[in-house]
């Protein structure tokens, strides 16, 4: 039981912050999207780009990875590459990114133990590195709406498998708002609400309405 005198106004150790996490994007490529059937592919693209912009707003380190980009799967999703135009992309032959030395070294170079991961397909290229990272002591947060599988069952079963192994399911908006956490943080208020307006659908329209009616500093 926590002594109430020890309670302080500070984030708990389980919360994602700009200083404790890294975001991993795995295999958001044309060929992988062609085979995705677990949900609307346009929505997955939107969530992926929203997550990328969230990482950029808060200067969270990212790892971008593809599989067989030149021989089979095609280049990284252009909208994602545009968010990080100068970022190195780790291309692999392995389905499990965690079996690629360059990928693991890129993760280690971030210095972060909390890994936020999204990718295609959930049942292969997300679940395999997630299980491997968990086994090596990392905390893993799976962005389920920025990931997709070949069928609804494949996606859901993979998510459940990762949860049972200790991963935490999240959505891209959840990650964005957890990083912001306080609307009084003016340095990221504007960029955060801009990402919401661009990618969060009706929530974004709500901010547009509130800012038009109430004023430019309406809280999100």
Steps between C-alpha positions, in 0.01 A plus 500: 500500500632845404540750781290802399776727631728354230264588213645773280386688192724314256454248218503137606776271370257322268411811301657574163696825497712665230810402697434131566375343177588434138263431211564214258336484157529157344419417137244762405555417133277462190516122471417463868204736465374299201464196726349683796137405560440561870366851457476799271843554350447873464429520872819307578701739282340797675577357845857421400567852377327645808728291722804613303408864537443447873855367531631797302313757712657367819839417348463133593765283331367273226620191317373451146529153353401318182526142383627410152425850375669460163415138425141459620325740739576840348611824667394638834155661497569840336284692748703348784833565330398863448472552877864391542661593167860466617457194719688179422277203418612156616420247227499135598459149366365363829127501578591546865666840514660403831714245315658779296815639659463847346142531626589396855798735502272785386263423786785485750633833370180673611585417861132439574344200677140578407434410138191614313459279195273495195524302181375259239410226542396481864525121512854490364703819481352650817451200725843347441717801597257581781542157657876518449529846655285401797723199559800735517346728761344775289152637565297488180192703403327379183316766299216283379333748265829574322549127445311248289484129425383291210161447666312629805569170677871509423530856633295435814668169583841664465397788726373255760821299481705813562277607789541159662877539467490840672459756221260792540251580221459870419372723220684779325285778652556346843877520445478862380293616796705302752809679376326839528305427823458866597348765273702761688813372321493781250811396306323189370136614529478640149681214324299240694164653412616535139567124482157439650337726241682325217452137604249455785178523302201633693720582799705724274187666365395562859821694560446698180150588620610585853782722379268679260227557760694526828839617384840385386596361841205267549624185677499173310 
